[in-house]
Amino acid sequence: MTKKIVLSAILIIFLAAVYMNGNAKDVTVASIEKQMIANTNIEKMTRCNNLRLREFIGLNYEDYDSYMYYKGKEALSVDEVLIVKAKNKDDLAQVKDLVEDRISSQTATFEGYGPTQVAELKNAIVETKGVYLFYCVAKNPDKYEEVFKDAI
């Protein structure tokens, strides 16, 4: 009897851990953006509007709950930070595909003459958690990822 109780407890703990791993707090993208501004160098990038989101990433902002998109100011910069909050998890597959297409396209553009840019692109982070997608290309994308994870 004691074995069954212990095994049941272990199973419940395991299932709770698995379940919690894929979920995120329900926070606004605006609050995540405030944390990015306070804890990273995102202010060195330009905040992009709906038109730029469609032009560079291929996303229609109306299809999602909210987003923030920053892009490097210099013409040869590949630095980008994108956070999308989808209306539901299923919407993130398309966003992830478009982001991966963006990375491939940028890599092809800079291959051969932009080794620094290609190195940053190869170090890009694309991650989904709950209804959020996080994408970052930067010299130190881990810092942006850390702030994102802490926020959600």
N, C-alpha and C positions, 0 to 999 in steps of 0.2 A: 504494500500500500504506500509506504514511504517513497519507494522508487518511482511510482506513478506520479506522485505529487511533485517530486524533484524534477522528473522529466517534463511534466506539464509546465512547471515554472520556467524551465530552461527554454522550452518551445515558445512560450509566451514572450519571454525577453527577446529571443531571437527574432520572432515575427515583428515585434515592436521596433526593434533596431532596423530591420529591413524596410519596414513601412516608413519610418521617420527619415531615412536616408534620402528618399526621393522627394520629400515634401519641403516646402519653404513657408516662412511666415508670409502673411498677406500684408505687404508693405507697398507704399506708392513708389513709383519710379522717381518722383520728385524727392522723396526722402533718401533714396539711394544716391541720387545725384548730389544732394547736399553733402553726404558723407564722402563721395568721390572728390568733391571740391575741397573739402576740409583735410583730406588725408592723402591726396595724390597730387601729381603735377598736371592734372587734366586742364587746368586753366591755360596751359601753354598750347592747347588745341582750340579749335573753333567749334562752338555748338552749332550743329546743323539742323536745318528746318525740314519740313515734310518733303519739299521738292528734292533736297539733297539726299534724303533717305531713299527716295525712289530712284534717283539718278545713280547713286553709287552702290546701293545694296539691292535695289529692285523691290523694296517693300512698300506696300500701300498702308500708310499709317492708320487708315480707317478700319483695317481688318484686325487691329490689335487694341488691347486695352490702353496701353501707353508705351512710350519708349524714350530713351535718351540716346543721342548719337553725336559723338565728337570726332573730329577729323583733324589731322595735323595741318598747321597753317602754311607750311612751305609746299611748293608745287611737287617736289620730289619726296615728300614725306609719305610713309605708308602707315603712320600712327593712326589708329582708330580705336574707339571704345563705343560699343553698342550694347545697350541693355533693352530687351523687349519683354514686356509683360503681356502675355497672350490672354485671350479670353478663356481658353482651355488648353490643356497640355498637348492635345492633338495638333494644334496650330503651329507648334514649335518645329515640327519636322520640316515644313516648307522654309521656315526662317533659317534653320540650320543648313539646309541645302543651298540657299542663296548666299549665306555667309561663306560656306566652303567654296562656292563658285567664285566669290569675290577674292578669296585668298589665292585660288588657282590663277585667276585672271591677273591679279597684281604680281604674282610670282613670275608669270610668263612675260609681263611687261618689263620687269626689272632684271630678269635673268640676262647675264652677259655684260651689263654695265652698272648694276647697282648691287654689289655684294652685301653692303650693309642692310639695304632694304630687304633683300632676299633672306638674309639671316633672321631678321625680325619676323618676316612672314612665316618662316619655317618654325618659329617659336610661338606662333599665334595660339591663343587659348580660346576654345569654343566649348562652352559648357551649358547644360540645361539643368535646372533644378526647379521642381514644381512647375509653375506656369511662366518661369523666367528663362530667358536665354541671355548668356553673357558672352561677348566676343571682344577680344582685345589683341591688338598688334601694337607693341611698344618696346622700347629698350628693356623695360622691366615690367612685363605684363603680370608677373606674380603679385606685385603690390596692388594692382587694380583688382585682381581676382580675390585677394585677401579682404579688401574693403567690401567687395560684392558679397562674399560669403558671410562676413560679419553682419552685413545689413539684412540679409534674409535668413 
